[in-house]
């Protein structure tokens, strides 16, 4: 009997979208459950860590977005060709998580003066630091277009997704990073992923 999958998250792209993109690429059906924000306080205690996303595989439950992504990547051949590639993918996913944390600092800030300062630091300091290293990684990978190995992996999917978020901070943020632009285009031009992008629910983030 085939495994069944149920993904629960808010009605947003955010942390769950890379998981949805993995399912799309793999051509695997799953239940896409979306909780509205106003429903969350009364449902929060129903989940192991009081956080989303949560993936149910049959009668088993898995939490934490990167853990879910890694689990599905291994199942659907998106985790690299060997242990070394898999480890490099994990390294880059962790680096991307660090960059996302820098982005989130200004995105969630309510004080407009502090928000402007944090945004400036993100655009002028964090972006060059991390984007530069990701570009160098692509160049070291025989010129790409992928970050690790010869085939698409889950870090490529995650990176393509979050690049969209980062560009919200400043349109044209990727203009100087041609390898990253190419990576995003390559991921989003995959037929199955493209089909999902065209039909997915429209949300702000």
N, C-alpha and C positions, 0 to 999 in steps of 0.2 A: 504494500500500500504506500502510495506516494506521501511524502511529508506535506503538511499544511502549514502555512505561514500567516501570521496576523501581526501587522505592524501598527502600533498605537502611538500617536503623536498629536500635537496641536494642528490646527488648520493653517499650517505654515510650511514653507520649504525648510529653511534653517538646518537644524541638525539631522533631520530625518531624510532630507532629499537625496543625499548621497546613497542612502540605503535603498530608496525607491529607484534611483538610477541603476544600482547594481541589479535589482530585480528586473528592470527593463532590459538591460543588456543581456541578462541570462535568459530572458524570455520565460520567466517563472511567475506564475500567478500567486497573488497574495491578497489578503484582506487589508485594505488601507483605511484604518479607523482614525478619524480626526475628531479631537475633543476641542470644543470651543473654550476660550479662556474662562468665561464665567462659570463653566461647569467644573473646572479644575479643582478649586478648593474642596469641594465635597467628594471628589474622586481620588485626590492625591494619596490618601492613606491606603488605597487599594493596590498600590504599586510598590515593589520591594524597596526602592531607594527614595520613593517620593519624587521621582523624576521621570521624564520622558526623553527620548523614545524607549519603548519596550517592544521586544519581538517575542512572540509566542511561536514555538516550533512544536506542533502537536500539543502535548500537555506540559511542555517545558518552557521556561521563561528566561529570557536573556535581556540584560540591561546594559546601558552605557553605549553611546553611539559608535565610538571607535571599536569597541568589542564586538558589537553586532556587525559592523562593516568588515572586520577581520574574519569573523566566523563565516559570513556569506562569501567573502572573497576566496577563502579556502575551498568552499563547496563548489563554487562556480568558476574555478580556474582563473582567478584574478589576483593571486597572491605571489606571483613570481615563479620562475622556473626552478629555483633551488633555495636552500636555506639562506644563502647570502643575499639573494635578491629580495627574499621575504623580509630579512632583517633591515635592508636598506629602505624598503617600502615603509616599514614601521618607523624608522628614523624620520623619514620625511613627513609621515602622518603626524608624528609628535611635533615636529617643527611647525607644521601647518596649524596645529592646535594652539601652539604658542602665539603665532601670528594672529589667529582668530581672537585670542584673549586680548591682544593689544587693540584690535579693532573694536571689540566689545566695550572696552573702557570708555571710549568716546561715544559710541552708539547709545549706550544705556545712561550716560550722564544727563542729569536734568538741569543742572546749572549751566546756563548758556555760555558764560565766560570760561568756565572750566572745560566745557565741552569743546569749545573752539581751540583751547590750548592742547587738549588731548588729541583732537583731530589733526592739528598741525604736526604734533609729534609722530602720529601714525604715518601720515603722508610723507613727511620729510626724513624720518629716521627709520621707522620699522619697515616700511615698504622697500626702500632701497636695500636695506640689509637682507631681508628675506627673499625678495624677488630676485636680487642679484645672485644669491646662493642657489635658488631654484633654477635660474637660467644657466648657471655654471654646471649644475647637475645634468641638465638636459644636454648641454654641449659635451660633457664627459661621457655621455651615453651614446657615443657614435653620432652625435648631432641630433639625436631625438628621432621622432617627435615626442617620445615618451620619456618619463623621468627615470624609469628603471627597466632594463631589458628591452626585448624586441617587440613585446606585445603590450596591449592595454592592461593596466592593473588598477586596483581600487584607489591607489593614491592619485592616479591621473584623474579619475572620476571626482574624487574629493576636491582636488585642486581646481579643476574646471568649475565646479559648483561654487566654491568660496571666492573665486576670482570675481564672479558676478556681484557678490556681496561687497567686496572690497571696493569695486568701482563705484558703488553708491557714494562713497566718501569723496570721490573726485572723478568726474567723467574724464575718460582718456587716461586713467591711471596706468593702463597697460601699454600705452603708445610706445614707450621706450623699451619694452620687453617683448621682442618679437617671438622668442621661443615660447614664452608663456601664452601669448596670443595664439600661436599655432597649436599649442597643446589644447587649449580650450576649444578651438575650432574642430580639431580632430575628434575630440570626445563628443562634442555636440552634433557632429555630422554623422556619427554612427547611426545606421538606419533605425535600430530598435530604440536607441536613446532619443533620437530625433522624433520618433513617433510618440514617445511619452511626453516630450516637451510640448508637442503640439496639442495634446489632449489633457494635460494635467490641470487641476483646478488653479485658477488665477488667484494668487495671494500676494500681499505686499512684500513679504520676505520669506 
